[in-house]
Amino acid sequence: MISLRHHIVTLAAVFFALALGVVLGSTSMSNGLLSGLRSDKSGLQQNLDSTETERNALREQLNSANGFDSAVAPLALRGSLAQRSVVIFTAPDANSGDRDAVVKLIGQAGGSVSGQLALTPAFVNPANADQVRSTITNVIPAGVQLPTGAVDSGSLAGALLGSVLLLDPKTAKPRATPAELSVAVQALQAGGFIGTGGPAPEPGQLAIVLAGGAVTGDGAGDRASTVARFAAALDRTSAGVVLAGRSGSADGNGPIGVARADADITAALTTVDNVDSSAGRITSVLGLQEQLEGRAGQYGTSRTAQAMTVSTQG
């Protein structure tokens, strides 16, 4: 007869054997798993090293291309803006390096910068749209009519500043007196919507609106739309405007993306989506010449661009 003690010892032996089997099996499996992970890690490291090498090579090629573009810029732009004056507007997220480079290229093209104005975060904030509209309607110069169909703050501001800061495209003469120009600029500046950051701007024949990349955060679409419609309204009042942004600006929530989604805007406004490169900056200046000739194009490296740069064939 099997005693209770013998039964307990037997069960204990069985459980011990099972536990030992689990441990041995786990150890064997763990060793195999660790070996596989080490192999995967080695393969991933090799892929990473290869990708890093390729990236460095591409960066060197890009730097060389930018260096070449910068070197040939004076020749490519020579005389393209002879005796032309340009007003530069910068969106809140515009890069100062882009602005300075474009100013230099305008000079190399034979043109001059007659003024620089910065649109502030308050200007593109949808919450301030009513205040911007109110400020604009209170300083409209006599004889200047804003477009009746434009009710958004970007379009109204572009129409106002275009009327006082950009020369008449037919006569190349100012459409507002110096006093009217000063009142309009000072009113928007007092409201915190624009900044001059330099000498008082003077009227110019053409304009460039410089933007950053993709717009993110709350109200991104509205903020991008404000910049796009501002540029479009400027264009309607002048001999030509180029809207230029950095990589990402042609995305859905980017000012160029908004502009290119509107056929009425792109029919007249030239856009450039890679102003953070030498090629894009040169194209922005060539785009001003294109605008003077009554043409418009969409340039850059995004999928919505028509071409890399302006055609020299006209």
Buried (B, 14 or more C-beta within 10 A) or exposed (E): EEEEEEEEEEEEEEEEEEEEEEEEEEEEEEEEEEEEEEEEEEEEEEEEEEEEEEEEEEEEEEEEEBEEBBEEBEEBBEEBBEEBBBBBBBBBBBBEEBBEBBBBBBBBBBBBBBBBBBBBEBBBBBEBBEBBBEBBEEBBBEEBEBEEEBEBBBBBBBBBBBBBBBBBBEEEEBBBEEEBBBBBBBBBBEBBBBBBEEEEBBBBBBBBBBBBBBBEEEBBBBBBBBBBBBBBBBBBBBBBBBBBBBBBBBBEBBBBBBBBBBEEBBEBBBBBBBBBBBBBBBBBBBBBBBBBEEBBBBBBBBEBBEEEBBEEEE
